[in-house]
Amino acid sequence: SKVIVSHEYRVTVNYSKPLAQMITDGGYGWTDSDITPEHFPVKGQGVHEVGLVLVHLNKGASTYEVLSALDARGLRPATIEQLLSFGARYPDEQRKYMIVALGSVWCGWGSVCGVPYLWIWSNGSRRNLSINWYGYGRRSGYRFLALRK
């Protein structure tokens, strides 16, 4: 199956903002209570404009297959700061598909780790910010937020 890389989405990431403010800026209807500054500390400094792309593998794939596909295309996975900036700037994208940021990982459920992602309730009523298990297979409909290395 053919990997699809979207056009570039320009976003401004302000690393001086606290995580809670980044979440508020996104206007999410629901946020997982495990998305905290302790679990996902803001990493970075200053304000940076970045170009992000959405990568669709067109098939179910493991996290490791996704990371390999990104690497083969000169891409690296986006972080939670970039995901939140993307969600705030392009709020309707998550109404089309789940968007995962594999560049920020929290291991807090015993041996299970998680990554942040954007999704909506099945009726489309509410945009959500949650945690998806890391290392497990991904459904074919997922998009992975990434940027050039």
Order of alpha helices (4+ residues) and beta strands (2+ residues): beta-beta-alpha-beta-beta-beta-alpha-beta-alpha-beta-beta-beta-beta-beta-beta
